[in-house]
Amino acid sequence: MYSRFYQKKTKQKRRILIGLNFTVALLLPAILFLQGCSPKEPRLPDPLPEQVIPFSAMVEIMTDCFLAEGAVKQRQIQHKNAIKHTNAFYNFIFEKHGVDYNSYKMSLEFYHAYPAEAEKMYTLVLENLSKREAAINNSMAGNQ
């Protein structure tokens, strides 16, 4: 009796193992195939299109834009005046860097089509802002 029970359990285990092996044998190649077909991260074209602002210049422009927006928010200017002041800051920034709003917007959209490059850009902007903040804090500490 024990022998029949043991044989029955052993047969059930074999069926389960064969079923698992069959499932793994079907799923593993399918998973590997699908992973191989996943889209690759797009790369920037080597010569950038002529109308696109270069990467390093975009980092500087974006750093200045974030500073301008921070200045407007810091002053807590009323809504109507905030838009006017923000536009004045942006016009000054674009004039300083020799670009216009349309080329800036188009370049920003271009870089956002390449997520890895956009992430690098924002990382560099944050580093620039952190450096400027540290410089201001150091100069204020020196004045006290």
PyMOL CGO cylinders between C-alpha atoms (Angstrom):
from pymol import cmd
from pymol.cgo import CYLINDER

trace = [
    CYLINDER, 0.00, 0.00, 0.00, 2.77, 2.38, 0.90, 0.3, 1, 1, 1, 1, 1, 1,
    CYLINDER, 2.77, 2.38, 0.90, 4.53, 1.38, -2.29, 0.3, 1, 1, 1, 1, 1, 1,
    CYLINDER, 4.53, 1.38, -2.29, 1.51, 2.24, -4.48, 0.3, 1, 1, 1, 1, 1, 1,
    CYLINDER, 1.51, 2.24, -4.48, 1.08, 5.57, -2.71, 0.3, 1, 1, 1, 1, 1, 1,
    CYLINDER, 1.08, 5.57, -2.71, 4.77, 6.34, -3.17, 0.3, 1, 1, 1, 1, 1, 1,
    CYLINDER, 4.77, 6.34, -3.17, 4.63, 5.36, -6.86, 0.3, 1, 1, 1, 1, 1, 1,
    CYLINDER, 4.63, 5.36, -6.86, 1.55, 7.52, -7.38, 0.3, 1, 1, 1, 1, 1, 1,
    CYLINDER, 1.55, 7.52, -7.38, 3.26, 10.54, -5.74, 0.3, 1, 1, 1, 1, 1, 1,
    CYLINDER, 3.26, 10.54, -5.74, 6.39, 9.96, -7.80, 0.3, 1, 1, 1, 1, 1, 1,
    CYLINDER, 6.39, 9.96, -7.80, 4.36, 9.90, -11.03, 0.3, 1, 1, 1, 1, 1, 1,
    CYLINDER, 4.36, 9.90, -11.03, 2.63, 13.14, -10.02, 0.3, 1, 1, 1, 1, 1, 1,
    CYLINDER, 2.63, 13.14, -10.02, 5.98, 14.79, -9.31, 0.3, 1, 1, 1, 1, 1, 1,
    CYLINDER, 5.98, 14.79, -9.31, 7.30, 13.67, -12.70, 0.3, 1, 1, 1, 1, 1, 1,
    CYLINDER, 7.30, 13.67, -12.70, 4.25, 15.09, -14.47, 0.3, 1, 1, 1, 1, 1, 1,
    CYLINDER, 4.25, 15.09, -14.47, 4.67, 18.38, -12.65, 0.3, 1, 1, 1, 1, 1, 1,
    CYLINDER, 4.67, 18.38, -12.65, 8.39, 18.52, -13.49, 0.3, 1, 1, 1, 1, 1, 1,
    CYLINDER, 8.39, 18.52, -13.49, 7.73, 17.64, -17.14, 0.3, 1, 1, 1, 1, 1, 1,
    CYLINDER, 7.73, 17.64, -17.14, 5.03, 20.33, -17.24, 0.3, 1, 1, 1, 1, 1, 1,
    CYLINDER, 5.03, 20.33, -17.24, 7.40, 22.87, -15.71, 0.3, 1, 1, 1, 1, 1, 1,
    CYLINDER, 7.40, 22.87, -15.71, 10.21, 21.93, -18.07, 0.3, 1, 1, 1, 1, 1, 1,
    CYLINDER, 10.21, 21.93, -18.07, 7.85, 22.26, -21.02, 0.3, 1, 1, 1, 1, 1, 1,
    CYLINDER, 7.85, 22.26, -21.02, 6.65, 25.67, -19.79, 0.3, 1, 1, 1, 1, 1, 1,
    CYLINDER, 6.65, 25.67, -19.79, 10.21, 26.90, -19.24, 0.3, 1, 1, 1, 1, 1, 1,
    CYLINDER, 10.21, 26.90, -19.24, 11.24, 25.53, -22.63, 0.3, 1, 1, 1, 1, 1, 1,
    CYLINDER, 11.24, 25.53, -22.63, 8.49, 27.58, -24.29, 0.3, 1, 1, 1, 1, 1, 1,
    CYLINDER, 8.49, 27.58, -24.29, 8.71, 30.76, -22.23, 0.3, 1, 1, 1, 1, 1, 1,
    CYLINDER, 8.71, 30.76, -22.23, 12.47, 31.22, -22.04, 0.3, 1, 1, 1, 1, 1, 1,
    CYLINDER, 12.47, 31.22, -22.04, 13.05, 31.61, -25.80, 0.3, 1, 1, 1, 1, 1, 1,
    CYLINDER, 13.05, 31.61, -25.80, 9.97, 33.85, -26.06, 0.3, 1, 1, 1, 1, 1, 1,
    CYLINDER, 9.97, 33.85, -26.06, 11.24, 36.12, -23.28, 0.3, 1, 1, 1, 1, 1, 1,
    CYLINDER, 11.24, 36.12, -23.28, 14.73, 36.27, -24.78, 0.3, 1, 1, 1, 1, 1, 1,
    CYLINDER, 14.73, 36.27, -24.78, 13.30, 37.06, -28.20, 0.3, 1, 1, 1, 1, 1, 1,
    CYLINDER, 13.30, 37.06, -28.20, 11.10, 39.85, -26.86, 0.3, 1, 1, 1, 1, 1, 1,
    CYLINDER, 11.10, 39.85, -26.86, 13.95, 41.32, -24.85, 0.3, 1, 1, 1, 1, 1, 1,
    CYLINDER, 13.95, 41.32, -24.85, 16.15, 41.36, -27.95, 0.3, 1, 1, 1, 1, 1, 1,
    CYLINDER, 16.15, 41.36, -27.95, 13.43, 43.23, -29.82, 0.3, 1, 1, 1, 1, 1, 1,
    CYLINDER, 13.43, 43.23, -29.82, 13.12, 45.98, -27.22, 0.3, 1, 1, 1, 1, 1, 1,
    CYLINDER, 13.12, 45.98, -27.22, 13.83, 49.45, -28.61, 0.3, 1, 1, 1, 1, 1, 1,
    CYLINDER, 13.83, 49.45, -28.61, 17.31, 50.83, -28.09, 0.3, 1, 1, 1, 1, 1, 1,
    CYLINDER, 17.31, 50.83, -28.09, 17.92, 54.24, -26.55, 0.3, 1, 1, 1, 1, 1, 1,
    CYLINDER, 17.92, 54.24, -26.55, 18.06, 56.80, -29.38, 0.3, 1, 1, 1, 1, 1, 1,
    CYLINDER, 18.06, 56.80, -29.38, 21.37, 58.61, -29.79, 0.3, 1, 1, 1, 1, 1, 1,
    CYLINDER, 21.37, 58.61, -29.79, 21.96, 62.19, -30.82, 0.3, 1, 1, 1, 1, 1, 1,
    CYLINDER, 21.96, 62.19, -30.82, 22.93, 62.62, -34.46, 0.3, 1, 1, 1, 1, 1, 1,
    CYLINDER, 22.93, 62.62, -34.46, 26.65, 63.36, -34.70, 0.3, 1, 1, 1, 1, 1, 1,
    CYLINDER, 26.65, 63.36, -34.70, 26.40, 66.67, -36.47, 0.3, 1, 1, 1, 1, 1, 1,
    CYLINDER, 26.40, 66.67, -36.47, 23.42, 68.31, -34.78, 0.3, 1, 1, 1, 1, 1, 1,
    CYLINDER, 23.42, 68.31, -34.78, 20.87, 69.90, -37.08, 0.3, 1, 1, 1, 1, 1, 1,
    CYLINDER, 20.87, 69.90, -37.08, 21.92, 73.45, -37.85, 0.3, 1, 1, 1, 1, 1, 1,
    CYLINDER, 21.92, 73.45, -37.85, 18.99, 75.12, -36.07, 0.3, 1, 1, 1, 1, 1, 1,
    CYLINDER, 18.99, 75.12, -36.07, 19.51, 73.19, -32.79, 0.3, 1, 1, 1, 1, 1, 1,
    CYLINDER, 19.51, 73.19, -32.79, 21.31, 75.05, -30.00, 0.3, 1, 1, 1, 1, 1, 1,
    CYLINDER, 21.31, 75.05, -30.00, 24.46, 73.15, -28.93, 0.3, 1, 1, 1, 1, 1, 1,
    CYLINDER, 24.46, 73.15, -28.93, 24.25, 71.03, -25.78, 0.3, 1, 1, 1, 1, 1, 1,
    CYLINDER, 24.25, 71.03, -25.78, 26.58, 73.15, -23.61, 0.3, 1, 1, 1, 1, 1, 1,
    CYLINDER, 26.58, 73.15, -23.61, 24.81, 76.38, -24.60, 0.3, 1, 1, 1, 1, 1, 1,
    CYLINDER, 24.81, 76.38, -24.60, 21.44, 74.81, -23.77, 0.3, 1, 1, 1, 1, 1, 1,
    CYLINDER, 21.44, 74.81, -23.77, 22.73, 73.90, -20.31, 0.3, 1, 1, 1, 1, 1, 1,
    CYLINDER, 22.73, 73.90, -20.31, 23.77, 77.52, -19.70, 0.3, 1, 1, 1, 1, 1, 1,
    CYLINDER, 23.77, 77.52, -19.70, 20.50, 78.94, -21.05, 0.3, 1, 1, 1, 1, 1, 1,
    CYLINDER, 20.50, 78.94, -21.05, 18.42, 76.53, -18.97, 0.3, 1, 1, 1, 1, 1, 1,
    CYLINDER, 18.42, 76.53, -18.97, 20.46, 77.36, -15.86, 0.3, 1, 1, 1, 1, 1, 1,
    CYLINDER, 20.46, 77.36, -15.86, 19.74, 81.06, -16.39, 0.3, 1, 1, 1, 1, 1, 1,
    CYLINDER, 19.74, 81.06, -16.39, 16.04, 80.31, -17.01, 0.3, 1, 1, 1, 1, 1, 1,
    CYLINDER, 16.04, 80.31, -17.01, 15.74, 78.37, -13.75, 0.3, 1, 1, 1, 1, 1, 1,
    CYLINDER, 15.74, 78.37, -13.75, 17.46, 81.22, -11.90, 0.3, 1, 1, 1, 1, 1, 1,
    CYLINDER, 17.46, 81.22, -11.90, 15.03, 83.72, -13.45, 0.3, 1, 1, 1, 1, 1, 1,
    CYLINDER, 15.03, 83.72, -13.45, 12.01, 81.66, -12.48, 0.3, 1, 1, 1, 1, 1, 1,
    CYLINDER, 12.01, 81.66, -12.48, 13.39, 81.29, -8.97, 0.3, 1, 1, 1, 1, 1, 1,
    CYLINDER, 13.39, 81.29, -8.97, 13.91, 85.04, -8.70, 0.3, 1, 1, 1, 1, 1, 1,
    CYLINDER, 13.91, 85.04, -8.70, 10.32, 85.72, -9.74, 0.3, 1, 1, 1, 1, 1, 1,
    CYLINDER, 10.32, 85.72, -9.74, 8.98, 83.16, -7.26, 0.3, 1, 1, 1, 1, 1, 1,
    CYLINDER, 8.98, 83.16, -7.26, 11.24, 84.45, -4.48, 0.3, 1, 1, 1, 1, 1, 1,
    CYLINDER, 11.24, 84.45, -4.48, 9.85, 87.94, -4.82, 0.3, 1, 1, 1, 1, 1, 1,
    CYLINDER, 9.85, 87.94, -4.82, 6.29, 86.59, -4.72, 0.3, 1, 1, 1, 1, 1, 1,
    CYLINDER, 6.29, 86.59, -4.72, 5.21, 88.98, -7.41, 0.3, 1, 1, 1, 1, 1, 1,
    CYLINDER, 5.21, 88.98, -7.41, 1.48, 89.16, -8.14, 0.3, 1, 1, 1, 1, 1, 1,
    CYLINDER, 1.48, 89.16, -8.14, 0.35, 87.04, -11.09, 0.3, 1, 1, 1, 1, 1, 1,
    CYLINDER, 0.35, 87.04, -11.09, 0.03, 89.80, -13.74, 0.3, 1, 1, 1, 1, 1, 1,
    CYLINDER, 0.03, 89.80, -13.74, 3.39, 91.26, -12.84, 0.3, 1, 1, 1, 1, 1, 1,
    CYLINDER, 3.39, 91.26, -12.84, 5.01, 87.83, -12.52, 0.3, 1, 1, 1, 1, 1, 1,
    CYLINDER, 5.01, 87.83, -12.52, 4.30, 87.05, -16.17, 0.3, 1, 1, 1, 1, 1, 1,
    CYLINDER, 4.30, 87.05, -16.17, 5.66, 90.44, -17.22, 0.3, 1, 1, 1, 1, 1, 1,
    CYLINDER, 5.66, 90.44, -17.22, 8.83, 90.02, -15.13, 0.3, 1, 1, 1, 1, 1, 1,
    CYLINDER, 8.83, 90.02, -15.13, 9.34, 86.43, -16.26, 0.3, 1, 1, 1, 1, 1, 1,
    CYLINDER, 9.34, 86.43, -16.26, 9.04, 87.46, -19.91, 0.3, 1, 1, 1, 1, 1, 1,
    CYLINDER, 9.04, 87.46, -19.91, 11.52, 90.28, -19.33, 0.3, 1, 1, 1, 1, 1, 1,
    CYLINDER, 11.52, 90.28, -19.33, 13.98, 87.83, -17.74, 0.3, 1, 1, 1, 1, 1, 1,
    CYLINDER, 13.98, 87.83, -17.74, 13.56, 85.38, -20.61, 0.3, 1, 1, 1, 1, 1, 1,
    CYLINDER, 13.56, 85.38, -20.61, 14.05, 88.11, -23.22, 0.3, 1, 1, 1, 1, 1, 1,
    CYLINDER, 14.05, 88.11, -23.22, 17.24, 89.20, -21.46, 0.3, 1, 1, 1, 1, 1, 1,
    CYLINDER, 17.24, 89.20, -21.46, 18.50, 85.59, -21.25, 0.3, 1, 1, 1, 1, 1, 1,
    CYLINDER, 18.50, 85.59, -21.25, 17.79, 84.88, -24.92, 0.3, 1, 1, 1, 1, 1, 1,
    CYLINDER, 17.79, 84.88, -24.92, 19.45, 88.14, -25.96, 0.3, 1, 1, 1, 1, 1, 1,
    CYLINDER, 19.45, 88.14, -25.96, 22.47, 87.38, -23.74, 0.3, 1, 1, 1, 1, 1, 1,
    CYLINDER, 22.47, 87.38, -23.74, 22.93, 83.97, -25.40, 0.3, 1, 1, 1, 1, 1, 1,
    CYLINDER, 22.93, 83.97, -25.40, 22.09, 85.16, -28.93, 0.3, 1, 1, 1, 1, 1, 1,
    CYLINDER, 22.09, 85.16, -28.93, 19.02, 82.96, -29.42, 0.3, 1, 1, 1, 1, 1, 1,
    CYLINDER, 19.02, 82.96, -29.42, 15.30, 83.53, -29.74, 0.3, 1, 1, 1, 1, 1, 1,
    CYLINDER, 15.30, 83.53, -29.74, 12.36, 81.85, -28.04, 0.3, 1, 1, 1, 1, 1, 1,
    CYLINDER, 12.36, 81.85, -28.04, 11.44, 79.69, -31.04, 0.3, 1, 1, 1, 1, 1, 1,
    CYLINDER, 11.44, 79.69, -31.04, 14.94, 78.25, -31.45, 0.3, 1, 1, 1, 1, 1, 1,
    CYLINDER, 14.94, 78.25, -31.45, 15.12, 77.61, -27.69, 0.3, 1, 1, 1, 1, 1, 1,
    CYLINDER, 15.12, 77.61, -27.69, 11.74, 75.85, -27.68, 0.3, 1, 1, 1, 1, 1, 1,
    CYLINDER, 11.74, 75.85, -27.68, 12.60, 73.79, -30.77, 0.3, 1, 1, 1, 1, 1, 1,
    CYLINDER, 12.60, 73.79, -30.77, 15.98, 72.81, -29.30, 0.3, 1, 1, 1, 1, 1, 1,
    CYLINDER, 15.98, 72.81, -29.30, 14.37, 71.83, -26.01, 0.3, 1, 1, 1, 1, 1, 1,
    CYLINDER, 14.37, 71.83, -26.01, 11.88, 69.61, -27.85, 0.3, 1, 1, 1, 1, 1, 1,
    CYLINDER, 11.88, 69.61, -27.85, 14.74, 68.13, -29.90, 0.3, 1, 1, 1, 1, 1, 1,
    CYLINDER, 14.74, 68.13, -29.90, 16.74, 67.17, -26.79, 0.3, 1, 1, 1, 1, 1, 1,
    CYLINDER, 16.74, 67.17, -26.79, 13.64, 65.76, -25.08, 0.3, 1, 1, 1, 1, 1, 1,
    CYLINDER, 13.64, 65.76, -25.08, 13.38, 63.26, -27.96, 0.3, 1, 1, 1, 1, 1, 1,
    CYLINDER, 13.38, 63.26, -27.96, 16.63, 61.78, -26.59, 0.3, 1, 1, 1, 1, 1, 1,
    CYLINDER, 16.63, 61.78, -26.59, 15.83, 60.94, -22.93, 0.3, 1, 1, 1, 1, 1, 1,
    CYLINDER, 15.83, 60.94, -22.93, 19.40, 60.06, -21.93, 0.3, 1, 1, 1, 1, 1, 1,
    CYLINDER, 19.40, 60.06, -21.93, 20.68, 63.38, -23.27, 0.3, 1, 1, 1, 1, 1, 1,
    CYLINDER, 20.68, 63.38, -23.27, 17.84, 65.31, -21.65, 0.3, 1, 1, 1, 1, 1, 1,
    CYLINDER, 17.84, 65.31, -21.65, 18.64, 63.65, -18.32, 0.3, 1, 1, 1, 1, 1, 1,
    CYLINDER, 18.64, 63.65, -18.32, 22.32, 64.60, -18.67, 0.3, 1, 1, 1, 1, 1, 1,
    CYLINDER, 22.32, 64.60, -18.67, 21.28, 68.15, -19.50, 0.3, 1, 1, 1, 1, 1, 1,
    CYLINDER, 21.28, 68.15, -19.50, 19.07, 68.50, -16.43, 0.3, 1, 1, 1, 1, 1, 1,
    CYLINDER, 19.07, 68.50, -16.43, 21.76, 66.93, -14.25, 0.3, 1, 1, 1, 1, 1, 1,
    CYLINDER, 21.76, 66.93, -14.25, 24.28, 69.53, -15.47, 0.3, 1, 1, 1, 1, 1, 1,
    CYLINDER, 24.28, 69.53, -15.47, 21.76, 72.33, -14.90, 0.3, 1, 1, 1, 1, 1, 1,
    CYLINDER, 21.76, 72.33, -14.90, 21.25, 71.14, -11.32, 0.3, 1, 1, 1, 1, 1, 1,
    CYLINDER, 21.25, 71.14, -11.32, 25.02, 70.97, -10.81, 0.3, 1, 1, 1, 1, 1, 1,
    CYLINDER, 25.02, 70.97, -10.81, 25.36, 74.55, -12.11, 0.3, 1, 1, 1, 1, 1, 1,
    CYLINDER, 25.36, 74.55, -12.11, 22.60, 75.75, -9.80, 0.3, 1, 1, 1, 1, 1, 1,
    CYLINDER, 22.60, 75.75, -9.80, 24.19, 73.97, -6.83, 0.3, 1, 1, 1, 1, 1, 1,
    CYLINDER, 24.19, 73.97, -6.83, 27.58, 75.54, -7.58, 0.3, 1, 1, 1, 1, 1, 1,
    CYLINDER, 27.58, 75.54, -7.58, 26.05, 79.01, -7.79, 0.3, 1, 1, 1, 1, 1, 1,
    CYLINDER, 26.05, 79.01, -7.79, 24.16, 78.46, -4.55, 0.3, 1, 1, 1, 1, 1, 1,
    CYLINDER, 24.16, 78.46, -4.55, 27.37, 77.31, -2.83, 0.3, 1, 1, 1, 1, 1, 1,
    CYLINDER, 27.37, 77.31, -2.83, 29.24, 80.36, -4.15, 0.3, 1, 1, 1, 1, 1, 1,
    CYLINDER, 29.24, 80.36, -4.15, 26.53, 82.69, -2.84, 0.3, 1, 1, 1, 1, 1, 1,
    CYLINDER, 26.53, 82.69, -2.84, 26.49, 80.96, 0.54, 0.3, 1, 1, 1, 1, 1, 1,
    CYLINDER, 26.49, 80.96, 0.54, 30.29, 81.19, 0.77, 0.3, 1, 1, 1, 1, 1, 1,
    CYLINDER, 30.29, 81.19, 0.77, 30.30, 84.88, -0.10, 0.3, 1, 1, 1, 1, 1, 1,
    CYLINDER, 30.30, 84.88, -0.10, 27.56, 85.57, 2.45, 0.3, 1, 1, 1, 1, 1, 1,
    CYLINDER, 27.56, 85.57, 2.45, 29.46, 83.63, 5.12, 0.3, 1, 1, 1, 1, 1, 1,
    CYLINDER, 29.46, 83.63, 5.12, 32.59, 85.66, 4.33, 0.3, 1, 1, 1, 1, 1, 1,
    CYLINDER, 32.59, 85.66, 4.33, 30.70, 88.95, 4.75, 0.3, 1, 1, 1, 1, 1, 1,
    CYLINDER, 30.70, 88.95, 4.75, 29.55, 88.12, 8.26, 0.3, 1, 1, 1, 1, 1, 1,
]
cmd.load_cgo(trace, "trace")
